Amino acid sequence: MTLKEAEIPFALGGSYACWARGGPEPVHDVDFMLREADVPRAVEVLCAGGLRPVDPPEDWLTKVFDGDVLVDLIHHPVGRAVTDQMLARSSEMSVDSVRMPVLDATDWFEMTLLALDERYCDLGRVIPMIRAMREQVDWEQVRRATAESPFAEAALLVATRLKLIPPPAVGGGEPVTVLDVNEPAEYLAGDLHERLAEDPRVAELGLDVAVGPEGITVRGEVATEGRRRAVDAVLADAVPGRPVRNDVVVSKRDSPSTMESVS
């Protein structure tokens, strides 16, 4: 490969990196991750090898064409700079009979989940990728790196509920954070809703939490009686001593007549 011969550090990213690590067939263009300082040299050697450069409007990547195949040279994926440390975490793998560094699976999922937004949040594509690469990923690190993204949170919650990945560590030897009961009621309700969604004992996004002068009321449905009881336990940890009215019910959905495997 031209970049290897020129000794330019890089790592294969995008859908081809997922494919190399056992994921679904790639459907997008070829992505290579490299440091911003190495981009001009990379474009130079690739063009010398016969590729055609393109000047894109984006400021976080540049593009070259190998015939009809578009190759993205990415230096700031999802706003994060490609660093020496990131490239060092990549693994040398065989990709279509060519040995090359492939982006670390944990880094790959951080970028993939942070790329989800209102315009693109296709969990139907993300879940098979999680299933294929789950044992290669530090999921606690992914949760920390994507904590500010509600779309990443939703994807990880679905994967946790499907038992594809382990639930988030609770406590880890540290005390559970107690919420401020003096904050405005709507803020406290939002914090409690988030706590119920994130805690693996409940892990339910659809609960309704209301905070009033007489205490906290929770309504909605959960799948099991154990999860319904866990609502009380989670709120007792978050707001100890605050009265809680647990109006959550256990859903009574009919079981399917046949088992269907998800692939």
Protein Blocks (a to p, Z undefined) as FASTA:
>chain_A
ZZlmnopacddehjllmmmnopacdfbdcdddddfklmmmmmmmmmmnopacdddfbfkb
ccddehjaccdddfbgghiacdfklmmmpccddeehiacddddfklmmmmmmmmpcfklc
cfklmmmmmmmmmmmpcfklmmmmmmmpmklmmmmmmmmmnomaccddehjlpacddddf
kbcfklmmmmmmmmmmmmmklopakbccdddfkbccdedddfbfklmmmmmmmmmmmmgh
iacddfbdcddddddfbdcddZZ
